[in-house]
């Protein structure tokens, strides 16, 4: 099929705008409001759960087996663990990230009275005082503290400011969009996935009458703490694809360019048929891609399956360098992902039996078992051989 045009200016602008909205897990109301406003502007109907997860829908020719695409609005952050005698704040992380990347971060402390700016510093932050000991101090959340940018020299003054244990701390993203397409920022996980979803939505609107089944666009709010898409699916949904980051680190096959198609994460392999269909779509539509396996990673789809949803699952990624730290991506990957999302949602349904939650073996799927034919050409990839075996 012909790839839909992806508005890259809209994608980048959406990413930049959402990065500006602080949204550590549990402090997501404002980003949910902005997400809903954009869906309204695009004319996309949606509903919001009690806590703020959003389920938007584009109606297709059939209700079932519906497809769902998910990205999460929440980010990493921190919370006040204690107010110290020196007026500094001891902190604990929201989500899993290293205190190594917290040192030096500018941040905002949200109290019930209002917000204060601050900086996360190691306990020994003054080189003129501690000398070489600054370099020898341990790394960890017990070894950093927040310096509040207000008169806050002791715990009493901190209390007068209204700072309390449990207050949420948002970390500044500090985004930078380079002319060569690279984007550097914190919280690209998963604000970039959200931007991809909106870019795909915008491209699909003019051709929405071609969608074979209903499509749900899910914006979750607790993925960084493992809740994710556990409570947002409807019984109509038969397949769920998460849009999230892939790790471009030593030992991984992810890339900052094109689509990274995850074959497995720490919860195990993704759906055999769905992942291979996505790979075929990339090849058919000339979308650059690579496959990868993640061992210390989970996404929205893991929480959905753990919650008991019987859905086919897949994870498609934009490659991130230094994930959960000083992150970097490239606009090429975001465009490729948006193209793949639109191609998949417009593609024919592979298994109409998925419209029902249970059935018989009469129309159940098969996987290849016969020996694959040898190819004369040495540049044929193994996944092409697998695809031909499936077709036979």
C-alpha positions as CSV (number, residue, x, y, z in Angstrom):
1,X,0.0,0.0,0.0
2,X,1.0,3.6,-0.4
3,X,2.5,5.1,2.8
4,X,0.5,7.9,4.3
5,X,2.1,11.3,4.5
6,X,3.3,12.1,8.1
7,X,3.4,15.7,9.1
8,X,6.8,16.0,10.6
9,X,6.4,19.6,11.7
10,X,3.2,18.6,13.6
11,X,5.0,15.6,15.1
12,X,7.9,17.7,16.3
13,X,5.7,20.5,17.6
14,X,3.5,18.0,19.5
15,X,6.6,16.4,21.1
16,X,8.0,19.7,22.1
17,X,4.7,20.9,23.6
18,X,4.1,17.7,25.6
19,X,7.7,17.7,26.9
20,X,7.0,21.1,28.5
21,X,4.2,19.7,30.6
22,X,5.5,18.1,33.8
23,X,3.9,14.6,34.2
24,X,5.7,12.3,36.6
25,X,3.6,9.3,37.5
26,X,0.7,10.4,39.8
27,X,1.0,14.1,38.6
28,X,-0.5,13.6,35.2
29,X,-3.8,15.6,35.3
30,X,-2.4,18.5,33.3
31,X,-1.0,16.4,30.5
32,X,-4.2,14.4,30.4
33,X,-6.1,17.7,30.0
34,X,-3.8,18.8,27.1
35,X,-4.1,15.4,25.5
36,X,-7.9,15.6,25.5
37,X,-7.7,19.2,24.1
38,X,-5.7,18.0,21.1
39,X,-8.1,15.1,20.5
40,X,-11.0,17.5,20.6
41,X,-9.2,19.7,18.1
42,X,-8.7,16.8,15.8
43,X,-12.3,15.8,16.2
44,X,-11.5,12.4,17.7
45,X,-14.0,11.1,20.3
46,X,-12.5,9.8,23.6
47,X,-13.3,8.9,27.2
48,X,-11.3,9.3,30.3
49,X,-11.0,6.8,33.2
50,X,-11.3,7.9,36.9
51,X,-7.6,8.5,37.2
52,X,-7.0,9.9,33.8
53,X,-6.1,7.2,31.2
54,X,-7.6,8.2,27.8
55,X,-9.2,5.9,25.3
56,X,-9.8,7.5,21.9
57,X,-11.4,5.7,19.0
58,X,-11.6,5.8,15.2
59,X,-14.5,3.8,14.1
60,X,-13.9,1.2,11.3
61,X,-16.0,-1.0,9.1
62,X,-16.4,-3.5,11.9
63,X,-16.4,-3.3,15.7
64,X,-14.4,-6.5,16.2
65,X,-11.6,-7.6,16.3
66,X,-10.6,-4.1,17.3
67,X,-7.0,-2.9,17.3
68,X,-5.3,-0.7,19.9
69,X,-2.2,1.4,20.0
70,X,-0.8,2.6,23.3
71,X,1.7,5.2,24.6
72,X,2.2,6.5,28.1
73,X,1.9,10.1,29.2
74,X,3.6,9.7,32.5
75,X,7.4,10.1,33.0
76,X,10.0,9.4,35.6
77,X,10.3,11.8,38.5
78,X,10.9,11.9,42.3
79,X,9.1,12.4,45.6
80,X,10.1,14.1,48.9
81,X,11.2,11.3,51.3
82,X,12.2,13.6,54.2
83,X,12.9,17.2,55.1
84,X,16.4,17.4,56.4
85,X,17.7,19.6,59.2
86,X,19.6,21.7,56.7
87,X,16.4,22.4,54.8
88,X,17.4,20.2,51.9
89,X,15.0,17.4,50.7
90,X,15.8,13.7,50.7
91,X,14.2,12.1,47.7
92,X,13.1,8.8,46.3
93,X,12.6,8.0,42.6
94,X,9.3,7.7,40.8
95,X,9.8,4.9,38.4
96,X,13.2,3.2,37.9
97,X,16.1,5.5,37.0
98,X,19.5,6.0,38.4
99,X,20.5,8.8,40.8
100,X,23.6,9.1,38.6
101,X,21.3,10.9,36.1
102,X,19.6,12.9,38.8
103,X,22.7,14.7,39.9
104,X,22.7,18.3,38.6
105,X,19.1,18.1,37.3
106,X,16.9,21.2,37.6
107,X,13.5,20.4,39.0
108,X,10.2,21.6,40.3
109,X,8.7,20.7,43.6
110,X,4.9,20.7,43.6
111,X,3.3,21.5,47.0
112,X,-0.4,22.2,47.8
113,X,0.5,25.9,48.1
114,X,2.3,26.1,44.8
115,X,5.6,25.1,43.2
116,X,9.2,25.8,43.9
117,X,12.3,25.4,41.7
118,X,15.3,23.5,42.8
119,X,18.3,21.4,41.9
120,X,19.2,17.8,42.7
121,X,22.8,17.8,44.1
122,X,25.1,15.2,45.6
123,X,25.6,15.5,49.3
124,X,29.1,16.8,48.8
125,X,28.5,19.4,46.1
126,X,31.1,22.1,46.8
127,X,34.5,21.4,45.3
128,X,36.0,24.2,47.2
129,X,35.0,22.5,50.4
130,X,35.3,18.8,49.8
131,X,38.1,18.7,47.2
132,X,38.7,15.3,45.7
133,X,36.2,13.7,48.0
134,X,33.5,15.0,45.6
135,X,34.7,12.5,43.1
136,X,34.8,9.6,45.5
137,X,31.3,9.8,47.0
138,X,28.9,7.0,46.2
139,X,26.1,7.1,43.7
140,X,22.5,6.4,44.8
141,X,19.3,8.1,45.9
142,X,20.5,8.1,49.5
143,X,23.5,10.3,48.4
144,X,21.6,13.1,46.7
145,X,19.3,15.9,48.0
146,X,17.2,18.7,46.6
147,X,18.4,22.3,47.2
148,X,15.2,24.5,47.1
149,X,15.5,27.9,45.4
150,X,13.8,29.7,48.3
151,X,14.7,30.7,51.9
152,X,15.0,27.2,53.2
153,X,18.0,26.8,55.5
154,X,16.4,24.4,58.0
155,X,13.4,22.1,58.3
156,X,11.3,24.8,59.9
157,X,11.7,27.1,57.0
158,X,10.9,24.3,54.6
159,X,7.7,23.5,56.5
160,X,6.7,27.2,56.3
161,X,7.1,27.0,52.6
162,X,4.5,24.2,52.6
163,X,6.8,21.5,51.5
164,X,5.7,18.1,52.8
165,X,6.8,14.5,52.6
166,X,5.3,12.9,49.5
167,X,5.4,16.0,47.4
168,X,6.0,15.3,43.7
169,X,9.2,16.5,42.0
170,X,9.3,16.9,38.2
171,X,12.6,16.8,36.4
172,X,13.3,19.4,33.7
173,X,13.4,17.8,30.2
174,X,15.7,20.4,28.7
175,X,14.8,19.5,25.1
176,X,17.0,20.4,22.2
177,X,15.9,19.9,18.6
178,X,18.8,19.9,16.2
179,X,18.8,20.8,12.6
180,X,20.2,17.4,11.6
181,X,17.1,15.6,13.1
182,X,18.5,14.5,16.4
183,X,16.4,15.3,19.5
184,X,18.0,15.4,23.0
185,X,15.8,15.5,26.1
186,X,14.7,13.8,29.2
187,X,11.3,12.1,29.0
188,X,11.4,11.1,25.4
189,X,10.2,7.9,27.0
190,X,7.4,8.2,26.2
191,X,6.5,11.7,25.1
192,X,7.9,10.8,21.7
193,X,5.6,7.8,21.6
194,X,2.7,10.1,22.3
195,X,3.8,12.4,19.5
196,X,4.0,9.4,17.1
197,X,0.4,8.5,18.0
198,X,-0.9,12.0,17.3
199,X,1.0,12.2,14.0
200,X,-0.5,8.8,13.0
201,X,-4.0,10.0,14.0
202,X,-3.7,13.1,12.0
203,X,-2.6,11.1,8.9
204,X,-5.5,8.6,9.3
205,X,-8.3,11.1,9.7
206,X,-8.8,11.8,5.9
207,X,-8.9,8.0,5.2
208,X,-10.7,6.8,8.3
209,X,-13.4,5.2,6.2
210,X,-10.8,2.7,5.0
211,X,-10.2,1.3,8.5
212,X,-11.3,-2.4,8.5
213,X,-12.1,-2.4,12.2
214,X,-12.3,0.0,15.1
215,X,-9.0,1.4,16.3
216,X,-8.4,2.6,19.9
217,X,-5.6,5.0,20.7
218,X,-4.7,4.6,24.4
219,X,-2.9,7.1,26.4
220,X,-1.9,5.6,29.8
221,X,-0.7,7.4,32.9
222,X,1.1,4.8,35.1
223,X,3.4,2.8,32.8
224,X,6.6,3.9,34.6
225,X,5.4,2.1,37.8
226,X,4.1,-1.0,36.0
227,X,0.3,-0.3,35.8
228,X,0.2,0.9,32.3
229,X,-2.6,-0.5,30.1
230,X,-3.9,-2.9,32.7
231,X,-7.3,-1.1,33.1
232,X,-7.9,0.6,29.8
233,X,-8.8,-2.1,27.2
234,X,-12.3,-3.0,26.1
235,X,-13.5,-6.5,25.4
236,X,-13.6,-5.6,21.7
237,X,-9.8,-5.3,21.5
238,X,-7.9,-8.3,20.1
239,X,-4.5,-6.8,19.5
240,X,-2.4,-4.2,21.4
241,X,0.7,-2.5,20.1
242,X,2.8,-0.3,22.4
243,X,4.9,2.6,21.0
244,X,7.8,3.1,23.3
245,X,11.6,3.4,23.4
246,X,14.2,0.8,22.3
247,X,17.6,0.9,23.8
248,X,20.6,1.6,21.5
249,X,23.2,0.3,23.9
250,X,26.1,-2.2,23.5
251,X,24.7,-5.7,22.9
252,X,21.4,-4.4,21.5
253,X,20.3,-4.3,17.9
254,X,18.1,-1.1,18.3
255,X,18.9,2.0,16.2
256,X,18.1,5.6,16.4
257,X,16.9,5.3,12.8
258,X,13.9,3.4,11.5
259,X,11.6,1.2,13.5
260,X,12.9,-1.1,16.1
261,X,10.6,-4.1,16.3
262,X,10.9,-5.8,19.7
263,X,10.6,-9.6,19.5
264,X,10.6,-10.1,23.3
265,X,11.1,-8.3,26.6
266,X,11.5,-9.5,30.2
267,X,8.0,-10.9,30.1
268,X,8.9,-13.1,27.2
269,X,8.2,-13.2,23.4
270,X,5.6,-11.0,21.8
271,X,2.8,-12.5,19.6
272,X,4.4,-14.6,16.8
273,X,1.9,-13.6,14.1
274,X,1.6,-10.0,14.9
275,X,5.3,-9.2,15.1
276,X,6.0,-11.0,11.8
277,X,3.1,-9.1,10.2
278,X,4.7,-5.8,11.3
279,X,8.0,-6.9,9.8
280,X,6.3,-7.8,6.5
281,X,4.6,-4.4,6.4
282,X,7.9,-2.7,6.9
283,X,9.4,-4.6,4.0
284,X,6.4,-4.2,1.8
285,X,6.3,-0.4,2.4
286,X,10.0,0.1,2.4
287,X,10.1,1.2,6.1
288,X,13.6,0.8,7.5
289,X,13.6,-1.5,10.5
290,X,15.5,-3.9,12.7
291,X,14.6,-6.4,15.3
292,X,15.7,-6.6,18.9
293,X,15.2,-8.5,22.2
294,X,15.1,-6.6,25.6
295,X,15.9,-8.3,28.9
296,X,15.4,-5.5,31.3
297,X,12.4,-3.9,29.9
298,X,8.6,-4.0,30.1
299,X,5.9,-1.8,28.5
300,X,2.1,-1.1,28.4
301,X,1.5,-4.5,26.8
302,X,3.1,-6.4,29.7
303,X,0.7,-4.8,32.2
304,X,-2.3,-5.5,30.0
305,X,-1.4,-9.2,29.7
306,X,-0.7,-9.5,33.4
307,X,-4.1,-8.0,34.1
308,X,-5.7,-10.9,32.2
309,X,-6.4,-9.4,28.8
310,X,-6.2,-12.1,26.1
311,X,-4.8,-10.0,23.3
312,X,-2.1,-10.3,20.7
313,X,0.8,-8.1,21.6
314,X,3.7,-6.3,20.0
315,X,6.1,-3.5,20.9
316,X,7.4,-1.0,18.3
317,X,10.2,1.3,19.3
318,X,12.1,4.5,18.5
319,X,15.8,3.8,19.4
320,X,16.9,5.9,22.4
321,X,20.5,6.4,23.4
322,X,20.9,6.6,27.2
323,X,17.4,5.5,28.0
324,X,16.1,6.8,31.4
325,X,19.0,9.2,31.4
326,X,20.1,11.9,29.0
327,X,18.0,10.6,26.1
328,X,18.6,11.1,22.4
329,X,16.5,10.0,19.4
330,X,16.2,10.9,15.7
331,X,13.1,12.2,13.9
332,X,13.7,9.5,11.3
333,X,12.6,6.9,13.8
334,X,9.5,8.8,14.8
335,X,8.4,9.2,11.2
336,X,9.1,5.5,10.5
337,X,7.0,4.5,13.5
338,X,4.1,6.7,12.5
339,X,4.2,5.2,9.0
340,X,4.1,1.7,10.3
341,X,1.2,2.5,12.7
342,X,-0.9,3.8,9.8
343,X,0.1,1.0,7.5
344,X,-0.8,-1.6,10.1
345,X,-4.2,0.0,11.0
346,X,-5.2,0.1,7.4
347,X,-4.1,-3.4,6.6
348,X,-6.5,-6.3,6.3
349,X,-7.4,-8.4,9.3
350,X,-5.3,-11.6,9.4
351,X,-7.5,-13.6,11.8
352,X,-11.2,-12.8,11.9
353,X,-11.6,-15.5,14.5
354,X,-10.0,-13.0,16.9
355,X,-13.4,-11.2,17.0
356,X,-14.5,-13.8,19.5
357,X,-12.7,-14.4,22.8
358,X,-13.0,-18.2,22.4
359,X,-13.6,-20.5,19.4
360,X,-12.7,-24.0,18.0
361,X,-9.6,-25.4,16.4
362,X,-11.2,-25.3,13.0
363,X,-9.9,-21.8,12.1
364,X,-7.1,-21.6,14.7
365,X,-3.7,-20.4,13.5
366,X,-0.6,-22.4,12.5
367,X,3.1,-21.9,12.7
368,X,5.7,-23.3,10.3
369,X,7.3,-26.6,11.2
370,X,8.6,-27.9,7.8
371,X,12.2,-27.4,6.7
372,X,12.7,-24.2,4.9
373,X,14.0,-24.3,1.3
374,X,17.6,-23.2,0.9
375,X,18.1,-20.0,-1.0
376,X,20.7,-19.5,-3.6
377,X,21.2,-15.8,-2.8
378,X,23.2,-15.3,0.4
379,X,21.6,-12.0,1.2
380,X,18.1,-13.4,1.9
381,X,17.3,-12.9,5.6
382,X,15.9,-15.6,7.8
383,X,12.7,-13.7,8.5
384,X,11.9,-13.8,4.8
385,X,12.3,-17.6,4.9
386,X,10.0,-17.8,7.9
387,X,7.4,-15.6,6.1
388,X,7.4,-17.9,3.1
389,X,7.0,-20.9,5.3
390,X,3.9,-19.3,6.9
391,X,2.4,-18.6,3.5
392,X,2.9,-22.2,2.5
